[in-house]
């Protein structure tokens, strides 16, 4: 292990002497935010990047393991949505003095939980809108606004974010989704680093095939 230390998902500051990058999981207080081991953000506070997450909507933000979240990323939750099937979108019911009861849930454009997979890289100042599902291994370009689902191992960019390309061919993606390296124990992941960081993708594919020789 590097410097004689074991990776610890419960460490808040994984870079000694630097407080602008934290592992997110050990800092979470809101029970409707669920984050996997070793996911980090380039900031000292994660929950300030999650807006409009109100208990009465019942939605959750769920993020997998080993995600990399850049500075300025914002997760906009369902509480940001206004009633859109009437003359005005003004939320009278949320403000004091106005004679309006809260609308029925069916009258609000609620999109459900926001789900981010494992090993997802979200670039600086990207905005993730309510109810989006982002697949494992996806990359979200800087300043992108993501309003629809993103397939695994796909790069999306822009406002609105659109698919630029798949990171790998279909065969390698299928192998990686089956392999699920992020679910291995720490010691095994450490041993896998040469494979996980290898830029010879044909070599990676062949190695993964060997591991699943009984199925391929």
N, C-alpha and C positions, 0 to 999 in steps of 0.2 A: 504494500500500500504506500502511496505517495507520502513522504515525510513521516512515515510510520503511523499514519492516521487512517482509520477506516471511514469511508463515506457515511455520513449520518444524516438521514432525512429530517431529523428533528433539530438540526442546527439551523439557527436563523441566519447567521452571517457565514456563508461558506468560504468567503475570501477574507483571510485575516487582515484586520486593519481597514476594511472597506465596508461601509454601511449602506452603499447605494445598490447593492444586489443582495437579495434575500431568497432563501427557500420559503415558498409561500405557505405550505401546509401548517407549520408550527405557529403561524401568526394568525390563523383564521379564528374569528370569534362568532361570526354569523353562521347558524346551523344550516342555512340554505345555500351556503357556499361549500362545495366539496372539492378538494384538490389532492392530487396524488403526490407520491414521494418524488422529491428532487426537482419538481417544477419550480422555476425561479422567475423573478421579475427584476428588471433593472431599475429598482426604486427601493425605498426603505419602508413603504407601506402599500400593501396590495388592495385592501378593501376600499380605499379611496378611488380606485379605478373601476369599481362596480357601482353603477348609478341606478337609481329608481328600483331598487330591490326591496319591495314592500311585503311584509308578512302576509297581508290579506290577499295578495294575488296567488300565493302558494307556489310560485315558480322557483326554480333552483338554477344555480350556475355550477356545472360539473366539469372539472378539468382533469385530464389524466396525468400520467407520470412523465417526467423528463421533458416537460414543455419549456420553451424559452420565450419569455414575454418581454418585449422591449419597453423602453420608457415611453410614457404617453399613451399607451394602449388603454382603451375604454370599453368596458362591457356594459352595454345599455340593456336594462332589463325591462320586463313588461309594464312596470309602473310608469314608464315614459309615454305609453300609448294613450291617446285620447279617444273619446267616442267619435266615430266618423260617420255614423249613419243618421245624423240629424243636421239641422241647418247650421249649427255652430259646433266647433270643437272645444269651446271654452269650458274648462272643468269647474263650473260653479260649485259643485258639491265639495270640492276640496278646500274652499276658501270661506272664511268666516263671514256671516251675515247674509249669504245667498240662500234662497229658499229652494233647495234642490236636494233630493235624496241620491245616494250613490246609484249609478245605473247598474242594471243586471250584468253579470259577467258575460252573457251572450251578446250584449250590446257593445262590449269592448273588444278591440282587436288583439286578444291575448294569443301569444304564439307558443306557449309552453316553455319547457326548460331549454336553457342554452347548454350545449354539450360540446366540449372540446376533447378530442382524442388524446393519444399519447404521442410524445416526440413531435409536437406541433411547434413551429417557429412563427411567432406573430411579430411582425415588424413594427417599427416605431410609429406611434400615433395612429395605428389602425383602430377602427371602431367595429365592434362586433355587435350586431343588432339582436333583438330578442328572438329566442326560439331557434337560432341557427345551430346546426350540427356540423362540426368540422372533423373530418376523418383523421385517423392516425397518419403521422408523417407529412401532413400538409404544411405548406409555407404560405403565409399571408404577407403580401408586400406592404412596405411602409405606406402610411396614409390611406390605405384601402378602407372602404366601407363595405362590410360583409353582411348582406341581407338575405342570402340564400345559402343552402347547404353546400359544403365543399367535400368532394370525394377524397378518399385517402391518397396520400402521396401526390397531391395536385398543388401546383403553384397558382395562386389567384392574385390579381392586382387590380387597382382602380376603384372608381366610385361611379356606379356600383361595381363591386369586385367581380371580375370575370376570370374564368380559367385561362391561364396562359399556356400551360402544358402539364403533362404528367412528368413527375420526376424520373420515373423508371418505366420500363416496358411492363406489360400486363403480367408476364410470368414472374418477374422479380417482385412486383408488388404483391402478388398472391403468396409468394414464399415468405415475404416479410410479415404479412398479416397473419400468416400461420405461425411463424416463428415467435412473434411477440417478445422480442428481446427485453422489453421494459418490465416484463413480469418475472424475469430470472432473479435469482438471489445476487447480492452484491458481488460475491466472489466470482460467480460465473460471468456477470457483466464485465467485470474487470478483465477477465481472461478473453472476453469477446471484443475488447476495444480494437485490437488490430484488424479484425474483420469489419466491425461497425464503422471504422474510419478509413477503410480501404477505398481508393478511387477507381480501382480496377473492378468494375461492376460485373464483368463476366466471371472473374475469379470468385466474387461474392456469391453469385448465382450458383456456381458449381459447388461451392462449399455448402450452401444451404440445401442443395439437391442431395448431397451426400447424407445430410442429416435426416432427410426424409426419403431415403432410398426405397423404403418399402411402399411408398405411395406414388413415386414418380418414375 
